[in-house]
Amino acid sequence: MNFSTVISKSLRTDILVIGSGSAGATAAIAASNGKYKVTLVERYGFPGGTSTQMLDTFYGFFTPSESPRKIVGGIPDKVVNELDRSGNIFLRPNTYGAGTGVNYNPEKLKQVWDQLLIKSGIQLLYHSTLVGVESTGEASTCIFFNKGMGFFSITANRVIDASGDADYCHWADIPYERAGEKESAQSMTTTFRMANVEQQEYELAGGKKMLKERMAEAFEKGTYGLPRKEGSAHEMCQPKCISTVAVKVVDLDPLDVEGITKAEIEGRRQAFIFEDFFRAEIPGYKNSKIIGLSHQIGVRETRRVFGEYRLTKEDCIGAKTFEDQIFLCGAPIEDHRKSDEGESETFWQYVPNGGAYGVPYGTIVPKESQNTWVVGRCFSATHDAHASCRSMAQTMSMGQAAGLAAIISMDTDQNAKNIDINKLQDGLIQIGAILQMPEKVADASRHGWKNN
């Protein structure tokens, strides 16, 4: 027997970011002005989280209207610009209701995140999982596990929880709500990608409209055992490849080991049902095959931390603005859940007139903590508001606000909720963030990114 919980190594940093998804990676870059040591810890061997594990389209940069506005800027722009330089983006039209999307090559994005993080001088620790918080206060000591070195600790003056599941807040006893406690939790999705698709043949046969009709027909007849009657398939940057958001897994708890295991298995089962359906029923797919499943099943919500402010449905649908807003969001409420009749579909509610609402600073500052910010899908929001404000352009915006806030907090020796908001907003505007609705109509054409 050789089991030990001994801490094999103890590290020290100024600003610790837990999780390198879109929010965490952006937070680390924002916090790395050279003055303070920034450490980013990630459980997988690459950065990006959902942006590189499951998806290939950034939503939330543009408002979903006939006269779209680009409402996100700053570090998120730098990420897209790097992809654009190597020919790895195009703008997807607003065909699914969430606004113009920025389609990208997710494999290239892993490298882009790597390069931006290294260039920023951030200490990167991959393959390391947070397993506990030993102490909190003016500094926090977190315990991580790496299979090569066992347990190790990092003591940090400031912590940004970008873990997605609010793992730091959970272990530090910071209060949160679990998805599913009041409303049905949003479903999980195993995305999959197919190659050798004849896109022109598909479009000539009716494209999205034809796919929707045939999927609904197959669902009603039960010919393939499709789990739902809706789903999307869209072209990728890679020629003759498509990516899907079709699988839906419900009624399983992603924070329970048996629940997440069953969800992964069910997600894969559904993916190959869809493969059979596409190959047999959809023009252009006859000779296609699945070439990849998402790195893990996509989880839309688990824990939502209680912050100094909690974003609500009324804030979103009312296009509310705030004195302390740190970014904008125009995305609709896109709630992937069961219907009252038990069907697993998607429910939409829009911000009126193609507008946007402001997201206040208090949504990323957890209650009952001094040195912590929470960004990404575990930020402070109700179920409905969360279903609007979880697009990756918005989670990156949370990250850049938290990163700058951590610097201000260190500079002025103030806790998270007492920093100078005006100074934070000035800093955000200085790096290109957009805090007020622009008048200029954005160029949302396929290659129009450079014109914005």
C-alpha positions as CSV (number, residue, x, y, z in Angstrom):
1,M,0.0,0.0,0.0
2,N,1.3,3.4,-0.9
3,F,-1.6,5.8,-0.4
4,S,-0.7,9.3,0.9
5,T,-2.4,12.7,1.1
6,V,1.0,14.3,1.8
7,I,1.4,17.6,0.0
8,S,4.3,17.0,-2.3
9,K,4.9,20.6,-3.3
10,S,3.7,24.0,-2.1
11,L,3.5,26.9,-4.6
12,R,2.8,30.6,-4.0
13,T,1.2,33.1,-6.5
14,D,-0.5,36.4,-6.5
15,I,-3.5,35.7,-8.7
16,L,-4.7,32.1,-9.1
17,V,-7.2,31.3,-11.9
18,I,-8.9,27.9,-11.6
19,G,-10.0,26.6,-15.0
20,S,-8.8,27.6,-18.4
21,G,-12.1,27.8,-20.3
22,S,-13.0,31.0,-22.2
23,A,-13.6,32.9,-19.0
24,G,-10.5,31.6,-17.1
25,A,-8.0,32.0,-19.9
26,T,-9.3,35.5,-20.6
27,A,-9.1,36.3,-16.9
28,A,-5.5,35.1,-16.7
29,I,-4.5,37.2,-19.7
30,A,-6.3,40.3,-18.3
31,A,-4.6,39.9,-14.9
32,S,-1.1,39.5,-16.4
33,N,0.2,43.0,-16.7
34,G,3.7,41.9,-15.5
35,K,3.2,43.3,-12.0
36,Y,1.8,40.2,-10.4
37,K,2.4,36.5,-10.7
38,V,-0.5,34.8,-12.4
39,T,-1.1,31.0,-12.2
40,L,-3.6,29.2,-14.3
41,V,-4.5,25.6,-13.4
42,E,-6.5,23.3,-15.8
43,R,-7.7,19.8,-15.3
44,Y,-7.2,18.8,-18.9
45,G,-4.1,19.0,-21.1
46,F,-5.2,22.0,-23.2
47,P,-7.0,25.3,-22.6
48,G,-10.3,26.6,-23.9
49,G,-12.9,24.5,-22.0
50,T,-16.1,24.4,-23.8
51,S,-14.7,26.5,-26.7
52,T,-12.2,23.7,-27.6
53,Q,-13.9,20.6,-26.1
54,M,-17.4,20.8,-27.6
55,L,-18.1,23.8,-29.7
56,D,-16.8,25.6,-32.7
57,T,-18.8,28.9,-32.7
58,F,-18.5,32.0,-30.5
59,Y,-21.9,33.5,-29.9
60,G,-22.6,36.8,-28.1
61,F,-20.3,39.1,-30.1
62,F,-23.3,40.3,-32.1
63,T,-26.9,41.2,-31.2
64,P,-29.5,39.0,-32.9
65,S,-31.3,41.5,-35.0
66,E,-31.7,42.7,-38.6
67,S,-29.3,45.5,-37.7
68,P,-26.8,43.7,-35.6
69,R,-24.4,45.5,-33.3
70,K,-21.0,44.2,-32.1
71,I,-21.2,44.5,-28.3
72,V,-18.1,42.6,-27.1
73,G,-14.5,43.8,-27.5
74,G,-11.1,43.8,-25.8
75,I,-9.3,40.5,-25.2
76,P,-12.1,38.4,-26.9
77,D,-11.3,40.4,-30.1
78,K,-7.6,39.4,-29.8
79,V,-8.5,35.7,-29.6
80,V,-10.7,36.0,-32.8
81,N,-8.1,38.1,-34.6
82,E,-5.4,35.5,-34.0
83,L,-7.7,32.9,-35.5
84,D,-8.6,35.2,-38.4
85,R,-5.0,35.7,-39.3
86,S,-4.5,32.1,-40.0
87,G,-7.8,31.7,-41.9
88,N,-9.6,29.9,-39.2
89,I,-12.9,31.8,-38.9
90,F,-16.0,32.8,-40.8
91,L,-19.1,34.5,-39.6
92,R,-22.2,32.2,-39.5
93,P,-25.5,33.8,-40.4
94,N,-28.2,34.2,-37.7
95,T,-30.1,31.1,-38.8
96,Y,-30.8,29.7,-35.3
97,G,-31.9,32.8,-33.5
98,A,-28.8,33.5,-31.3
99,G,-27.3,36.1,-33.6
100,T,-24.4,36.0,-36.0
101,G,-21.8,33.4,-34.8
102,V,-18.0,33.4,-35.2
103,N,-17.2,29.9,-36.5
104,Y,-13.7,28.8,-35.8
105,N,-11.4,25.8,-35.9
106,P,-11.4,24.5,-32.3
107,E,-8.1,22.6,-32.7
108,K,-6.4,25.8,-33.9
109,L,-8.0,27.6,-31.0
110,K,-6.2,25.4,-28.5
111,Q,-2.9,26.6,-30.0
112,V,-4.1,30.3,-30.0
113,W,-5.0,30.1,-26.3
114,D,-1.6,28.4,-25.6
115,Q,0.3,31.2,-27.4
116,L,-1.6,34.0,-25.8
117,L,-1.2,32.6,-22.3
118,I,2.5,31.9,-22.7
119,K,3.1,35.4,-24.3
120,S,1.4,36.9,-21.2
121,G,3.9,35.2,-18.9
122,I,1.3,33.1,-17.1
123,Q,2.4,30.1,-15.1
124,L,0.4,27.2,-16.7
125,L,-0.3,24.0,-14.9
126,Y,-2.2,21.5,-17.0
127,H,-3.5,18.0,-15.9
128,S,-4.2,19.3,-12.4
129,T,-7.5,19.1,-10.6
130,L,-8.7,21.2,-7.6
131,V,-9.7,18.7,-4.8
132,G,-10.0,21.0,-1.8
133,V,-9.5,24.4,-0.2
134,E,-7.4,24.2,2.9
135,S,-7.9,27.8,4.1
136,T,-9.4,31.1,3.1
137,G,-9.0,34.7,4.3
138,E,-6.6,37.3,3.1
139,A,-5.0,34.5,1.2
140,S,-6.4,31.1,0.1
141,T,-4.6,27.8,0.0
142,C,-6.0,25.4,-2.6
143,I,-5.2,21.7,-2.9
144,F,-4.7,20.2,-6.4
145,F,-4.0,16.7,-7.6
146,N,-1.8,15.7,-10.4
147,K,-1.4,12.0,-11.1
148,G,2.4,12.3,-11.5
149,M,3.1,14.2,-8.3
150,G,0.1,13.5,-6.1
151,F,-1.3,16.4,-4.0
152,F,0.2,19.9,-4.2
153,S,-0.9,23.2,-2.8
154,I,-1.1,26.8,-4.2
155,T,-1.5,29.7,-1.9
156,A,-2.8,32.8,-3.6
157,N,-3.7,36.4,-2.6
158,R,-6.6,36.4,-5.1
159,V,-8.6,33.6,-6.6
160,I,-10.7,33.6,-9.8
161,D,-13.0,30.6,-9.9
162,A,-13.5,29.8,-13.6
163,S,-14.0,26.1,-13.0
164,G,-17.5,26.0,-14.6
165,D,-18.8,23.9,-11.7
166,A,-17.8,26.6,-9.1
167,D,-15.4,24.0,-7.6
168,Y,-13.4,26.6,-5.6
169,C,-16.6,28.1,-4.1
170,H,-17.9,24.7,-3.3
171,W,-14.8,23.7,-1.3
172,A,-14.5,27.2,0.3
173,D,-18.1,27.0,1.5
174,I,-19.2,30.0,-0.5
175,P,-23.0,29.7,-1.0
176,Y,-24.5,28.7,-4.3
177,E,-27.6,27.2,-5.9
178,R,-27.6,23.9,-7.6
179,A,-29.3,23.7,-11.0
180,G,-32.4,21.7,-10.8
181,E,-33.3,22.6,-7.3
182,K,-36.1,25.0,-8.4
183,E,-36.3,24.7,-12.2
184,S,-35.4,21.8,-14.4
185,A,-31.6,22.0,-15.1
186,Q,-30.6,22.5,-18.7
187,S,-29.9,19.4,-20.7
188,M,-26.4,18.1,-21.5
189,T,-25.1,17.6,-25.1
190,T,-22.4,15.4,-26.6
191,T,-21.5,17.3,-29.8
192,F,-20.2,15.4,-32.7
193,R,-18.4,16.2,-36.0
194,M,-18.9,14.5,-39.4
195,A,-16.6,14.5,-42.4
196,N,-17.1,14.0,-46.1
197,V,-20.4,15.9,-46.2
198,E,-21.4,17.3,-49.6
199,Q,-22.6,20.8,-48.4
200,Q,-23.8,22.0,-51.8
201,E,-26.0,18.9,-52.3
202,Y,-27.4,19.5,-48.8
203,E,-28.2,23.1,-49.5
204,L,-29.8,22.4,-52.8
205,A,-32.0,19.8,-51.2
206,G,-33.4,22.5,-48.8
207,G,-30.7,22.8,-46.1
208,K,-31.8,23.6,-42.6
209,K,-35.5,23.6,-43.4
210,M,-35.3,20.2,-45.0
211,L,-33.3,18.8,-42.1
212,K,-35.8,20.1,-39.6
213,E,-38.7,18.5,-41.5
214,R,-37.0,15.1,-41.9
215,M,-35.9,15.1,-38.3
216,A,-39.4,15.8,-37.0
217,E,-40.8,13.2,-39.3
218,A,-38.3,10.5,-38.1
219,F,-39.0,11.5,-34.5
220,E,-42.8,11.1,-35.0
221,K,-42.5,7.8,-36.7
222,G,-39.8,6.5,-34.4
223,T,-37.8,5.1,-37.3
224,Y,-34.4,5.7,-35.8
225,G,-35.1,6.3,-32.2
226,L,-34.1,9.9,-32.4
227,P,-34.3,11.5,-28.9
228,R,-35.8,14.8,-30.1
229,K,-37.3,16.4,-33.2
230,E,-34.9,19.3,-33.4
231,G,-31.2,19.7,-33.8
232,S,-28.7,21.7,-35.7
233,A,-25.9,20.8,-38.1
234,H,-23.6,23.5,-39.5
235,E,-20.5,23.7,-41.7
236,M,-17.1,24.0,-40.1
237,C,-13.9,25.7,-41.1
238,Q,-12.5,22.4,-42.2
239,P,-13.8,21.6,-45.7
240,K,-16.6,19.0,-46.1
241,C,-17.0,18.8,-42.3
242,I,-20.0,19.7,-40.1
243,S,-20.6,20.0,-36.4
244,T,-23.8,19.4,-34.6
245,V,-25.8,20.3,-31.5
246,A,-28.4,17.5,-31.6
247,V,-27.9,15.2,-28.7
248,K,-29.8,16.0,-25.5
249,V,-29.4,14.1,-22.2
250,V,-31.7,15.0,-19.4
251,D,-32.5,13.9,-15.9
252,L,-29.0,13.0,-14.9
253,D,-26.8,14.9,-12.4
254,P,-23.4,15.9,-13.8
255,L,-22.0,16.4,-10.3
256,D,-22.8,12.7,-9.4
257,V,-20.2,10.2,-10.5
258,E,-22.8,7.7,-11.6
259,G,-24.9,10.4,-13.2
260,I,-22.1,11.8,-15.3
261,T,-21.0,8.3,-16.3
262,K,-24.5,7.4,-17.5
263,A,-24.7,10.8,-19.3
264,E,-21.5,10.2,-21.2
265,I,-22.6,6.8,-22.3
266,E,-26.1,8.1,-23.3
267,G,-24.6,11.0,-25.2
268,R,-22.4,8.7,-27.3
269,R,-25.3,6.4,-28.0
270,Q,-27.5,9.2,-29.3
271,A,-24.6,10.5,-31.5
272,F,-24.4,7.3,-33.4
273,I,-28.2,7.2,-33.8
274,F,-28.0,10.6,-35.4
275,E,-25.1,9.3,-37.7
276,D,-27.4,6.6,-39.0
277,F,-30.2,9.1,-39.5
278,F,-28.0,11.6,-41.4
279,R,-26.4,9.0,-43.7
280,A,-29.7,7.5,-44.7
281,E,-32.1,10.5,-44.8
282,I,-30.2,13.7,-45.5
283,P,-28.9,14.5,-49.0
284,G,-25.2,15.1,-49.0
285,Y,-24.5,12.9,-46.0
286,K,-24.6,9.5,-47.7
287,N,-20.8,9.0,-47.5
288,S,-20.2,10.9,-44.3
289,K,-19.0,9.5,-41.0
290,I,-18.5,10.8,-37.4
291,I,-14.9,11.8,-37.0
292,G,-15.0,13.1,-33.4
293,L,-17.2,13.4,-30.3
294,S,-16.8,16.2,-27.8
295,H,-14.0,15.7,-25.4
296,Q,-16.6,15.2,-22.7
297,I,-20.4,15.7,-22.6
298,G,-21.2,19.4,-22.6
299,V,-22.7,20.6,-19.3
300,R,-24.7,23.8,-19.4
301,E,-25.3,24.5,-15.7
302,T,-24.5,22.9,-12.4
303,R,-23.8,25.4,-9.5
304,R,-24.7,29.0,-9.7
305,V,-22.9,31.1,-7.0
306,F,-24.8,33.7,-5.0
307,G,-23.1,37.0,-5.7
308,E,-23.4,40.6,-4.6
309,Y,-25.9,40.9,-7.4
310,R,-28.0,38.2,-9.1
311,L,-28.9,38.7,-12.7
312,T,-32.5,37.9,-13.4
313,K,-34.8,37.2,-16.3
314,E,-36.4,40.7,-15.8
315,D,-33.0,42.3,-16.2
316,C,-32.5,40.5,-19.5
317,I,-35.9,40.9,-21.1
318,G,-36.2,44.5,-19.7
319,A,-32.8,45.4,-21.4
320,K,-31.8,46.8,-18.0
321,T,-28.6,48.9,-17.6
322,F,-26.5,49.3,-14.5
323,E,-24.1,52.0,-13.2
324,D,-21.5,49.3,-12.5
325,Q,-22.0,47.2,-15.7
326,I,-18.9,45.5,-16.9
327,F,-20.1,44.1,-20.3
328,L,-23.2,43.8,-22.5
329,C,-25.3,40.9,-23.6
330,G,-28.0,40.7,-26.3
331,A,-28.3,36.9,-26.4
332,P,-31.8,35.5,-26.0
333,I,-32.8,33.2,-23.2
334,E,-32.0,29.8,-24.8
335,D,-33.3,27.2,-22.4
336,H,-32.5,23.6,-23.3
337,R,-34.9,21.7,-21.1
338,K,-37.8,19.4,-21.0
339,S,-41.2,20.7,-22.0
340,D,-44.2,20.3,-19.8
341,E,-45.2,17.4,-22.0
342,G,-41.8,15.7,-21.3
343,E,-40.3,16.6,-24.7
344,S,-36.7,17.7,-24.6
345,E,-36.5,20.9,-26.8
346,T,-35.3,24.5,-26.7
347,F,-37.3,27.5,-25.5
348,W,-36.5,31.0,-26.6
349,Q,-37.2,34.5,-25.2
350,Y,-35.6,37.6,-26.8
351,V,-34.3,41.0,-25.6
352,P,-36.8,43.4,-27.2
353,N,-36.0,45.3,-30.4
354,G,-32.6,43.5,-30.9
355,G,-31.3,45.3,-27.8
356,A,-28.9,44.4,-25.1
357,Y,-28.7,44.5,-21.3
358,G,-25.9,45.4,-19.0
359,V,-24.3,42.9,-16.6
360,P,-23.3,44.4,-13.3
361,Y,-20.0,43.8,-11.5
362,G,-21.7,42.2,-8.5
363,T,-22.6,39.2,-10.6
364,I,-18.9,38.0,-10.5
365,V,-18.3,38.8,-6.8
366,P,-19.4,36.0,-4.6
367,K,-21.1,36.8,-1.3
368,E,-19.2,35.9,1.9
369,S,-15.8,36.1,0.3
370,Q,-13.1,38.8,0.2
371,N,-10.5,37.8,-2.4
372,T,-12.6,35.8,-4.9
373,W,-14.3,36.3,-8.3
374,V,-16.5,33.8,-10.1
375,V,-16.7,33.8,-13.9
376,G,-18.1,31.6,-16.6
377,R,-21.2,29.5,-16.3
378,C,-21.1,29.5,-12.5
379,F,-21.6,33.3,-12.1
380,S,-24.4,34.8,-10.2
381,A,-27.7,34.5,-12.1
382,T,-31.1,32.9,-12.0
383,H,-31.8,29.9,-14.2
384,D,-33.4,32.0,-16.9
385,A,-30.8,34.8,-16.9
386,H,-28.1,32.1,-17.0
387,A,-29.7,30.7,-20.1
388,S,-29.1,34.0,-21.8
389,C,-25.7,35.2,-20.5
390,R,-23.7,32.0,-21.0
391,S,-22.4,32.6,-24.5
392,M,-18.7,32.5,-24.8
393,A,-18.3,36.1,-25.8
394,Q,-20.0,37.0,-22.5
395,T,-17.9,34.5,-20.4
396,M,-14.8,36.0,-21.9
397,S,-16.0,39.4,-20.9
398,M,-16.6,38.3,-17.4
399,G,-13.0,37.0,-17.4
400,Q,-11.4,40.2,-18.6
401,A,-13.4,42.1,-15.9
402,A,-12.3,39.8,-13.2
403,G,-8.7,39.8,-14.3
404,L,-8.5,43.6,-14.2
405,A,-10.5,43.7,-10.9
406,A,-7.9,41.4,-9.3
407,I,-5.1,43.8,-10.3
408,I,-7.0,46.8,-8.9
409,S,-7.7,44.8,-5.7
410,M,-4.0,44.0,-5.3
411,D,-2.9,47.6,-6.2
412,T,-5.2,49.2,-3.7
413,D,-5.4,46.5,-1.0
414,Q,-9.2,46.3,-1.3
415,N,-11.3,43.3,-1.2
416,A,-13.3,42.3,-4.3
417,K,-16.5,44.1,-3.6
418,N,-14.9,47.3,-2.5
419,I,-12.7,48.1,-5.5
420,D,-13.1,51.4,-7.4
421,I,-15.7,50.5,-10.1
422,N,-15.0,53.6,-12.2
423,K,-11.3,52.6,-12.3
424,L,-12.4,49.1,-13.5
425,Q,-14.7,50.4,-16.2
426,D,-11.9,52.8,-17.3
427,G,-9.5,49.9,-17.5
428,L,-12.0,47.8,-19.5
429,I,-12.6,50.6,-22.0
430,Q,-8.9,51.1,-22.4
431,I,-8.4,47.5,-23.5
432,G,-11.3,47.7,-25.9
433,A,-14.3,46.4,-24.0
434,I,-17.7,47.8,-25.0
435,L,-19.9,49.0,-22.1
436,Q,-22.5,51.0,-24.0
437,M,-24.6,50.0,-27.0
438,P,-22.8,51.1,-30.2
439,E,-24.7,52.9,-32.9
440,K,-22.7,51.4,-35.8
441,V,-24.4,48.5,-37.5
442,A,-21.9,45.6,-37.6
443,D,-20.8,43.8,-40.8
444,A,-22.1,40.3,-40.2
445,S,-21.2,39.0,-43.7
446,R,-19.2,35.8,-44.0
447,H,-15.8,37.5,-44.1
448,G,-16.9,40.7,-42.4
449,W,-15.1,40.3,-39.1
450,K,-12.2,42.6,-40.0
451,N,-14.7,45.4,-40.7
452,N,-15.9,45.6,-37.2
